[in-house]
Amino acid sequence: MKFDLHVHSHYSKDSNASLDDILEYASKNGLDGFAICDHDTIEGGIACSRRAKELGSSQIVIPGVEVSSSKGHILVLGVREPIDPGLSPEETIKRARQQGSVVIIPHPFKITSHGIGYLEGLDTDAVEVLNSRCITDGPNNKARKAALELGLPMVGGSDSHEAQMVGRSYTEIETGSTTVEGVLDAIRKGHTSPGGRKTPVLFVVKQMFAGHMKKIGKRLGKSR
């Protein structure tokens, strides 16, 4: 089964992708499911799971979050309760484990996107070694090399901030389950392999500009 384990919705501070559009493009782009991992909020994943049921979508939606730890970003899948940003990576992962969640280190060596910069010693289920928004191959290649050296399972994710790019990179997950918990369990067991390709540079620039404008709009709204 094919999943995009790193998708941002309009609940993220830097994305305008609607839930309906994400669900539509996930199906168009050949996915069986995806994880909504908005920045420091679990609302988008929960809302998208609910919306998929309302629409009768066949997509398996995994509620997740991209937590801003004190040293970099961490993906938590199957999340039920918020995890405070700013905690150490170890404490962030500890709180994820208390919920029975899956932990993935995204774009660890993409410093411009708050990559954590290392993998040794982290209690992670997998490493994102194919992130579509890496403009150069360096960060992905370094992540793959480190994951192989440490014997860690590897996954791919689009890191999409625009619905059209959902599934650009993805993870093949060996499972016969159509439940969220069944998919998460397969990730825990390392039954994963990354696939896909990079997002065109023009899309990355467009996403960055749109995200920047959204942040400015929020700041202006708060200052009034």
C-alpha positions in Angstrom: 0.0 0.0 0.0 1.2 3.5 -0.8 1.2 6.3 1.8 2.4 9.8 2.0 3.5 10.1 5.6 4.2 13.9 5.6 1.4 16.2 4.5 0.5 19.7 5.6 -3.0 21.1 5.6 -4.4 24.7 6.1 -4.2 24.0 9.8 -0.5 24.5 9.5 0.8 28.0 9.8 2.5 27.8 6.4 0.0 25.9 4.2 -3.3 26.7 2.5 -4.2 23.2 1.4 -7.8 22.4 2.1 -8.8 19.0 3.5 -11.1 18.3 0.6 -8.4 19.1 -1.9 -5.9 16.9 -0.1 -8.3 13.9 -0.1 -9.0 14.5 -3.8 -5.4 14.7 -4.9 -4.4 11.7 -2.7 -6.8 9.6 -4.7 -5.8 11.1 -8.0 -2.1 10.5 -7.3 -2.6 6.9 -6.5 -2.3 6.8 -2.7 -4.0 4.5 -0.3 -3.6 6.9 2.5 -1.6 9.7 4.1 -0.7 11.3 7.4 -1.6 14.9 8.1 1.4 16.3 10.1 0.7 20.0 10.6 3.1 22.1 12.6 2.5 21.8 16.3 -1.2 21.1 16.0 -3.1 17.9 15.9 -6.4 19.5 14.7 -5.8 19.0 11.0 -5.3 15.3 11.2 -8.3 14.7 13.3 -10.5 16.9 11.1 -9.3 15.3 7.9 -10.0 11.8 9.3 -13.5 12.9 10.1 -13.9 14.6 6.7 -12.8 11.5 4.9 -15.6 9.5 6.6 -18.1 12.3 5.7 -17.2 12.1 2.1 -17.0 8.3 2.0 -13.4 8.5 0.9 -11.4 5.3 0.7 -8.3 7.1 1.9 -6.8 5.9 5.2 -6.1 9.2 7.1 -3.5 9.0 9.9 -3.7 11.8 12.4 -0.3 13.2 13.0 1.8 16.2 14.0 5.2 17.7 13.1 6.5 18.8 16.5 9.0 21.5 16.9 11.4 20.1 19.4 14.2 22.1 20.9 16.7 20.7 18.3 14.4 20.1 15.3 11.3 18.6 13.8 9.8 15.2 14.8 6.8 13.5 13.1 4.4 11.8 15.5 1.8 9.5 13.8 -1.3 8.2 15.5 -1.4 11.1 17.9 -4.4 11.7 20.2 -3.2 14.5 22.5 -1.1 17.6 21.7 2.6 17.5 22.4 4.1 20.8 23.5 6.7 22.4 21.2 10.1 23.3 22.5 10.8 20.2 24.5 14.0 18.2 24.0 13.9 15.5 21.3 14.1 12.9 24.0 11.1 14.3 26.0 9.1 14.8 22.8 9.6 11.2 21.8 8.8 10.1 25.4 5.4 11.9 25.2 4.7 10.4 21.8 5.4 6.9 23.2 3.1 7.5 26.1 0.3 7.8 23.5 1.5 4.7 21.7 2.4 6.8 18.6 4.9 6.1 15.8 7.9 8.4 15.7 9.6 9.4 12.5 12.6 11.8 12.1 11.8 13.9 9.0 14.5 15.6 6.7 17.1 15.2 9.5 19.9 16.9 7.6 17.9 19.6 5.9 18.9 22.4 8.3 16.8 25.1 6.5 13.7 23.1 7.5 14.7 22.6 11.1 16.2 19.2 10.5 17.4 17.7 13.8 20.9 17.1 12.5 21.5 13.6 13.9 19.9 10.2 14.4 22.2 8.4 16.9 20.5 7.7 20.2 17.0 8.7 19.2 14.2 6.2 19.8 12.7 6.5 16.4 10.7 4.0 14.3 11.9 5.3 11.0 13.8 8.0 9.1 12.5 10.1 6.3 15.1 9.6 3.6 13.1 10.9 0.7 11.6 14.4 1.3 10.2 15.9 -1.9 10.9 19.5 -0.8 14.7 19.0 -0.7 15.9 21.1 -3.6 19.2 19.3 -3.7 20.0 15.6 -3.2 22.4 16.1 -0.4 20.0 16.1 2.6 18.2 13.0 1.4 21.4 11.1 0.5 22.8 11.9 3.9 19.7 10.7 5.7 19.7 7.5 3.7 23.3 6.8 4.5 22.8 7.4 8.2 19.7 5.2 8.3 21.5 2.4 6.6 24.5 2.7 9.0 22.2 2.6 12.0 19.9 -0.1 10.6 16.8 2.2 10.8 13.7 1.7 8.6 13.3 4.3 5.8 10.3 6.2 4.6 9.4 8.9 2.1 7.1 11.9 2.3 6.1 14.8 0.1 6.2 17.4 2.9 3.5 18.9 0.7 2.1 22.3 1.6 0.0 22.3 -1.5 -2.6 19.6 -2.3 -1.4 19.0 -5.8 1.9 17.7 -4.5 0.5 15.1 -2.1 2.1 11.8 -2.9 5.0 13.2 -4.8 7.2 11.2 -2.4 5.6 8.2 -0.6 6.2 5.1 1.4 5.3 1.6 0.3 4.0 -0.2 3.4 3.6 -4.0 3.4 0.3 -4.6 5.2 -3.0 -6.1 4.4 -4.7 -3.9 7.0 -7.0 -1.0 6.1 -7.0 0.4 9.6 -4.8 3.2 10.9 -3.5 1.0 13.7 -2.7 -1.8 11.3 -0.7 0.6 9.1 1.1 2.1 12.1 2.0 -1.4 13.3 3.6 -2.2 9.9 5.7 0.9 10.2 6.8 -0.1 13.7 7.9 -3.5 12.2 9.9 -1.7 9.5 7.8 -3.0 6.6 8.5 0.2 4.6 10.3 1.4 1.6 10.5 5.0 0.2 9.7 6.0 -3.3 8.8 9.0 -5.5 10.6 12.1 -6.6 11.3 15.7 -5.7 8.8 18.6 -6.0 9.6 21.0 -8.9 11.6 24.0 -7.6 8.9 26.4 -8.8 6.3 24.6 -6.6 8.7 24.8 -3.6 9.2 28.5 -4.1 5.4 29.0 -4.5 4.7 27.1 -1.4 7.3 29.0 0.6 5.9 32.4 -0.6 2.3 31.4 0.2 3.4 30.2 3.6 5.3 33.4 4.3 2.3 35.5 3.3 0.0 33.4 5.6 2.3 34.0 8.5 2.4 37.7 7.8 -1.4 37.8 7.6 -1.7 36.1 11.0 0.8 38.5 12.6 -1.1 41.5 11.2 -4.4 40.0 12.4 -3.0 39.6 16.0 -1.6 43.1 16.1 -5.0 44.8 15.3 
